Amino acid sequence: MLHHVELYVSNLTKTKQFWGWLLSELGYQTYQRWDKGISWKYQETYLVFVQVEDKHLSAGYHRSRIGLNHLAFHASSKQQVDQLTRKLKEKEIPILYSDRHPYAGGKDYYAVYFEDPDRIKVELVAPN
């Protein structure tokens, strides 16, 4: 089982707004808070977001470089994927691969793909 994942972010305020909403939709609870970071926990696994130091900010992030490509979360159902998709659109968060949504991962793979404020790809996938 995964213990935790720590991500450095460019703007902690925007990150808290985006991930706070999303992770609460998925059943996560706020776990830790400090001046330069925050974490949310679900069962035994938690996600940590830390404000990157200014000296490292200019390098930016891109999921096609070496490192993290995306985070994928389990949905409880296709309905949860659909509900989250509606909420993403209401928040004006673009759906990736919208021309193939919700089957962008294949004909038997029901999911929604989108990006966080740093353009980290996020996926919510329904059970088969």
N, C-alpha and C positions, 0 to 999 in steps of 0.2 A: 504494500500500500504506500502511496506517495505521502510523505510527511508534510512538506510545504514547497512552494515556489515563490521566489522573490524576484520582483521586476523593478527596475529603475525606470522612472517616468520623468517626462519633461515638465509637467505642470501638475503638481499634486492636487490642487483644487479641482481642476477639470477631471482628473482621475477619480477623485472621491465621488464626484457627481455621477460620472458614468458607471463606474464599477459598483458603487454603493447601491444604486438602483438595480442594476443587473443582478448582482449577487443576492440581493434580498429576494428578487423574483425567483431565484433558484434555491432558496432555503438557507443561504449563508447568513451568519450573524457576525456583527462587528466583534473582533477578537482583541486587537491591540491598537492603541493610538499613541503617537508621540509627535513632536514638532515636525519631523521630516518624514513621517510615514504612517501607514495604517494597514491593518490586515483584517480579513474576513475568514471565518472558519465554518466548515461543514463537516460534521462528524469529527474525524481525526486529522483531516487535511485542511491546511489554511493557505491563503494567498496573501502575499505581502507586497505592498507598493511603497517605494521609497523615492523621494525627490532626489534626482541626480544632482551632483555638484555642478556648479556653473562651468568649471573647467572641462567637463566632459559633455556638456550640452550640445555643442556644435556638431559633433559626430552624428547625432541623430540615430534613428532606428530604421531598418528596412528588413522585412521578413524574408527577403530573398538572399540576404547575406548570411554568413555563418552565424548560427545562434538560433534562437527561438523562431519558429515559423508561425505557430498559432496555438491557441488554447481551445480545446473542445470539451464541452460539457454534455452530460446526459440530460435529456428532457424526459419527463415522465410519460409523455404521449405526443402524438401528432398535434393534438389540440393545444398543448403547451407551446409547441413550435409556432403554430398559427397565432396564438395570443401574443407571444413575444414579438413576432413579426409585425403585428398591428401596432404594438407599443413602440417598436423601433421606428416605424414610419411616422407615427404621431410625434416622436421626438426628432424627426427629420434626420435620423441616422440611416445612411444609405445601406441598402441590402446589396451585398456582393453577388455577382452572377445572377442578377435578377431575371435575366432572360431564361434561365433554367431552374429558377426557384420553384418549388422546394426540393427538386431532384438534381441539384447541381453536382452532387456526389455520386450520382448514378440512379438507375430506375428503382432500386430497392433501398435507397438511402435518403430518408426524409429529414432535411435539416435547413437551418438558416445560417448564413454567413454574413458577418459585418465586421467593422473595425472599431477599436477604441480610439481615444484622442491622439495616441501616438502611432496609430495605424497598425497596431497589433491585431492580427486577424483573430476573430472569435467565432466559434461554431457551437450551435446547439442542435444536437441530433436526437431524433426520436428513436425509441426501441423498434425493432422489427416486428 
